[in-house]
Amino acid sequence: MKEMYLGAHVSSAGGIFNAIRNAEKYRINTIQMMPTPPMRWATKDISEEDIEEFINELEKSSVKKILVHGIYLTNLARGDKQLFHLGKMGLVVYLRFVERVAEEIKKRGIDVEMLGVCFHPGSQKDLNAKESLERIIYGINWVLKEVPGNQKLLIETTAGMGNNMGDTLKELRDIRKGVEQKERVGFVCDTQHMFTAGYDWKDDTVGVINEIKEKLGIENVKAFHINDSLTELGSHKDRHANLGEGEIGEGAFKTLFKQLPKMPFILETPALKKPDTMVKEILKMKELAKI
């Protein structure tokens, strides 16, 4: 069987190199990480010293795919100028980091792919849906111009809680359609978010995959967040459950792994909060993927 890319969100607390050490600890070849605290504005570039330590750790590891997740404060759908700008700058800092790491990976000949920077498009705070969509597109265009290169901004599917944007594949497609550098915009599909947004992973797994292919183009999807759901289909609630313990169930994940064997899959389930349950959850994922 060919190598699959199965992993999890890992902590980089104490230094970004610890994200790689945690990947080795949990025996995964794919990670999602945040280079800075998730609930603090990122306004300063990651230092060259930290990047050097990160690359040195990466070079001797088994990691093959790295997804960087943007801070949770980012909201490109809002009108407030200061908060909008802080959101853009956070993406700039992270995209620069990914570009810089990718540059060093290429220079050293390391067999690792930087997938890009994943982020939530945001929620309508003071704008209507059309205005928010235009604001998101403007923000993405600005960030990509600010950070030249080949690395991508990856828009994550959302559950559509409250006024959150990005809960339909059409809306995500429309955002990408409006961006100037389309080749630098892709997507991350979250199974829990999509399920509660109305996409039936449980009873129509192949149908949902086909809709993703049709609406987004599977070549534009760089990773999947693998999460079961505490709440029912169409509930529009962002409530993750451990694999096989929610409303989606094990069967959907088995089919998903089989249908998309080359896709990077990343756990974000509650089990990741503790080392012992994280080990069990990773083993469960590997079992469902039959490797």
C-alpha positions as CSV (number, residue, x, y, z in Angstrom):
1,M,0.0,0.0,0.0
2,K,1.2,3.5,-0.8
3,E,2.1,5.8,2.0
4,M,-0.9,7.8,3.2
5,Y,-0.7,11.2,4.9
6,L,-2.4,10.9,8.3
7,G,-1.8,13.3,11.1
8,A,-3.1,15.7,13.6
9,H,-2.9,19.3,15.0
10,V,0.2,19.4,17.2
11,S,1.3,21.9,19.7
12,S,4.3,24.2,19.0
13,A,4.4,25.5,22.6
14,G,7.9,26.2,23.8
15,G,9.2,26.7,20.3
16,I,8.0,25.9,16.8
17,F,10.5,23.1,16.5
18,N,8.4,21.3,19.1
19,A,5.7,20.8,16.4
20,I,8.1,18.5,14.6
21,R,9.1,16.7,17.8
22,N,5.4,16.1,18.7
23,A,4.9,14.6,15.2
24,E,7.7,12.1,15.9
25,K,6.4,11.4,19.4
26,Y,2.9,10.5,18.0
27,R,4.4,8.8,14.9
28,I,2.5,10.8,12.3
29,N,3.8,12.1,8.9
30,T,1.4,15.0,8.6
31,I,0.8,17.9,10.9
32,Q,-1.2,21.1,11.4
33,M,0.5,23.7,13.5
34,M,0.3,27.3,14.6
35,P,3.6,29.2,14.8
36,T,2.2,31.7,17.4
37,P,-0.5,31.6,20.1
38,P,-4.0,31.1,18.5
39,M,-5.8,33.9,20.3
40,R,-3.1,36.6,20.0
41,W,-2.7,38.9,17.0
42,A,0.4,37.9,14.9
43,T,2.1,41.1,13.8
44,K,5.8,40.2,13.9
45,D,7.6,37.8,11.5
46,I,8.9,34.5,12.8
47,S,12.6,35.0,13.5
48,E,15.3,33.4,11.3
49,E,16.7,31.7,14.4
50,D,13.4,30.0,15.1
51,I,13.0,29.0,11.4
52,E,16.5,27.5,11.4
53,E,15.7,25.4,14.5
54,F,12.5,24.3,12.9
55,I,14.2,23.3,9.6
56,N,16.9,21.4,11.5
57,E,14.3,19.4,13.4
58,L,12.3,18.8,10.2
59,E,15.3,17.6,8.3
60,K,15.8,14.6,10.6
61,S,12.1,13.8,11.0
62,S,9.5,11.6,9.2
63,V,7.2,14.5,8.5
64,K,6.0,14.8,4.9
65,K,3.2,17.3,4.9
66,I,2.8,20.5,7.0
67,L,-0.4,22.7,7.2
68,V,-0.2,26.0,9.0
69,H,-3.5,27.1,10.6
70,G,-4.1,30.9,11.0
71,I,-5.0,32.4,14.3
72,Y,-8.6,32.3,15.4
73,L,-9.0,36.0,15.6
74,T,-8.8,36.5,11.9
75,N,-12.1,37.8,10.3
76,L,-11.8,39.1,6.8
77,A,-15.6,39.4,6.5
78,R,-15.9,42.5,8.7
79,G,-15.9,46.2,8.0
80,D,-13.9,47.4,11.1
81,K,-10.7,48.8,9.5
82,Q,-8.3,48.1,12.4
83,L,-9.5,44.5,13.1
84,F,-9.6,43.8,9.3
85,H,-6.0,45.0,9.0
86,L,-4.9,42.9,11.9
87,G,-6.5,39.9,10.4
88,K,-4.7,40.5,7.1
89,M,-1.4,41.0,8.8
90,G,-1.7,37.7,10.7
91,L,-2.1,36.0,7.4
92,V,0.9,37.9,6.0
93,V,3.1,36.8,8.9
94,Y,2.0,33.1,8.5
95,L,2.3,33.1,4.7
96,R,5.8,34.6,5.0
97,F,6.7,31.8,7.4
98,V,5.4,29.1,5.0
99,E,7.2,30.7,2.1
100,R,10.5,30.9,4.0
101,V,10.2,27.3,5.2
102,A,9.4,26.1,1.7
103,E,12.4,28.0,0.4
104,E,14.7,26.2,2.9
105,I,13.1,22.8,2.2
106,K,13.9,23.3,-1.5
107,K,17.4,24.5,-0.8
108,R,18.3,21.5,1.4
109,G,16.4,19.0,-0.7
110,I,14.1,17.9,2.1
111,D,11.1,15.7,1.0
112,V,8.4,17.8,2.7
113,E,5.4,19.7,1.2
114,M,4.2,22.9,2.8
115,L,0.5,22.9,2.1
116,G,-0.2,26.5,2.9
117,V,-2.0,28.6,5.4
118,C,-5.5,27.5,6.4
119,F,-8.0,30.1,7.8
120,H,-11.7,30.7,8.5
121,P,-13.1,33.4,6.2
122,G,-14.9,35.1,9.0
123,S,-18.4,36.2,10.0
124,Q,-20.6,39.1,9.1
125,K,-20.3,41.6,12.0
126,D,-21.3,44.8,10.4
127,L,-21.8,44.0,6.7
128,N,-24.3,42.0,4.6
129,A,-23.4,38.8,2.8
130,K,-22.4,40.5,-0.5
131,E,-20.3,43.1,1.2
132,S,-18.6,40.4,3.4
133,L,-17.8,38.3,0.4
134,E,-16.2,41.3,-1.4
135,R,-14.3,42.1,1.8
136,I,-12.9,38.6,2.0
137,I,-11.8,38.7,-1.6
138,Y,-10.2,42.1,-1.1
139,G,-8.3,40.8,1.9
140,I,-7.0,37.7,0.2
141,N,-5.9,39.8,-2.8
142,W,-4.0,42.2,-0.5
143,V,-2.3,39.4,1.4
144,L,-1.1,37.6,-1.7
145,K,0.3,40.8,-3.2
146,E,2.1,41.5,0.1
147,V,3.7,38.1,0.1
148,P,4.9,37.1,-3.4
149,G,5.6,33.4,-4.0
150,N,3.9,30.1,-4.6
151,Q,2.4,29.2,-1.3
152,K,-1.3,29.1,-0.9
153,L,-4.0,30.6,1.3
154,L,-6.5,27.8,2.1
155,I,-10.1,28.7,3.0
156,E,-11.6,26.3,5.4
157,T,-15.2,25.1,5.1
158,T,-17.3,26.3,8.1
159,A,-20.4,25.1,9.9
160,G,-22.2,28.4,9.4
161,M,-22.7,29.2,13.0
162,G,-24.3,32.6,13.5
163,N,-23.2,34.7,10.5
164,N,-20.1,32.7,9.6
165,M,-19.2,32.7,6.0
166,G,-18.0,29.7,4.0
167,D,-20.5,27.1,4.9
168,T,-21.4,26.3,1.3
169,L,-19.1,25.0,-1.4
170,K,-20.6,27.6,-3.8
171,E,-19.6,30.4,-1.5
172,L,-16.1,29.1,-1.3
173,R,-15.9,28.7,-5.0
174,D,-17.2,32.3,-5.5
175,I,-14.4,33.6,-3.2
176,R,-11.7,31.9,-5.2
177,K,-13.4,33.0,-8.4
178,G,-13.0,36.7,-7.3
179,V,-9.3,36.4,-6.4
180,E,-6.7,37.6,-8.8
181,Q,-4.0,35.0,-8.1
182,K,-6.4,32.0,-8.2
183,E,-3.5,29.5,-8.4
184,R,-2.5,30.6,-4.8
185,V,-6.0,30.0,-3.3
186,G,-7.2,26.5,-2.2
187,F,-9.4,24.9,0.4
188,V,-9.4,22.7,3.5
189,C,-12.5,20.6,4.0
190,D,-13.6,19.9,7.6
191,T,-15.9,16.9,7.8
192,Q,-17.6,18.1,11.0
193,H,-18.2,21.6,9.7
194,M,-19.5,20.3,6.3
195,F,-21.8,17.8,8.0
196,T,-23.5,20.4,10.2
197,A,-23.7,22.8,7.2
198,G,-25.8,20.2,5.5
199,Y,-23.4,17.9,3.6
200,D,-24.4,14.3,4.5
201,W,-21.1,12.5,5.1
202,K,-22.9,9.7,6.9
203,D,-25.3,8.5,4.3
204,D,-23.9,10.0,1.1
205,T,-20.1,10.0,1.5
206,V,-19.3,9.5,-2.2
207,G,-21.9,12.0,-3.2
208,V,-20.3,14.7,-1.0
209,I,-16.9,13.9,-2.4
210,N,-18.3,14.2,-5.9
211,E,-19.8,17.6,-5.1
212,I,-16.5,18.8,-3.7
213,K,-14.9,17.7,-7.0
214,E,-17.5,19.5,-9.0
215,K,-17.7,22.7,-7.0
216,L,-14.1,23.2,-5.8
217,G,-12.0,20.9,-7.9
218,I,-10.3,18.2,-5.9
219,E,-6.9,19.5,-7.1
220,N,-7.7,22.7,-5.1
221,V,-8.3,20.9,-1.9
222,K,-5.0,20.6,0.0
223,A,-6.1,18.8,3.1
224,F,-9.1,17.4,5.1
225,H,-9.8,18.0,8.8
226,I,-11.0,14.7,10.1
227,N,-13.6,15.2,12.8
228,D,-16.8,13.4,13.9
229,S,-19.8,15.6,14.9
230,L,-21.5,16.0,18.3
231,T,-24.5,17.5,16.6
232,E,-26.8,16.4,13.8
233,L,-26.8,17.0,10.0
234,G,-27.6,20.6,9.2
235,S,-27.4,21.9,12.8
236,H,-24.8,24.6,11.9
237,K,-22.9,24.0,15.1
238,D,-19.1,23.7,15.4
239,R,-18.9,20.8,17.8
240,H,-16.3,18.2,17.1
241,A,-16.5,14.6,18.3
242,N,-13.9,11.8,18.4
243,L,-13.9,9.4,15.4
244,G,-16.8,7.0,15.5
245,E,-18.3,8.7,18.6
246,G,-20.5,11.2,16.8
247,E,-23.3,11.6,14.2
248,I,-21.1,10.9,11.2
249,G,-19.7,7.4,12.2
250,E,-16.8,5.2,11.2
251,G,-18.2,4.1,7.9
252,A,-17.9,7.6,6.3
253,F,-14.3,7.9,7.3
254,K,-13.4,4.5,5.9
255,T,-15.0,5.5,2.6
256,L,-13.3,8.9,2.6
257,F,-9.8,7.4,3.2
258,K,-10.4,4.8,0.4
259,Q,-11.7,7.4,-2.1
260,L,-8.9,10.0,-1.5
261,P,-5.8,8.0,-0.6
262,K,-3.4,10.7,-1.5
263,M,-5.1,13.5,0.5
264,P,-3.5,14.8,3.7
265,F,-5.9,14.0,6.6
266,I,-5.6,15.9,9.9
267,L,-7.3,15.2,13.2
268,E,-8.8,18.0,15.3
269,T,-10.9,15.9,17.7
270,P,-11.3,16.4,21.5
271,A,-9.1,13.4,22.1
272,L,-6.1,15.5,21.1
273,K,-6.3,17.4,24.4
274,K,-4.5,14.7,26.3
275,P,-1.4,12.6,25.2
276,D,-2.9,9.2,26.1
277,T,-6.2,9.8,24.3
278,M,-4.4,11.4,21.4
279,V,-2.3,8.2,20.9
280,K,-5.5,6.2,20.8
281,E,-7.2,8.6,18.4
282,I,-4.3,8.4,15.9
283,L,-4.3,4.6,16.1
284,K,-8.1,4.7,15.5
285,M,-7.6,6.9,12.4
286,K,-4.8,4.5,11.1
287,E,-7.1,1.5,11.7
288,L,-9.9,3.1,9.7
289,A,-7.5,3.9,6.9
290,K,-6.2,0.3,7.2
291,I,-2.5,1.0,7.4
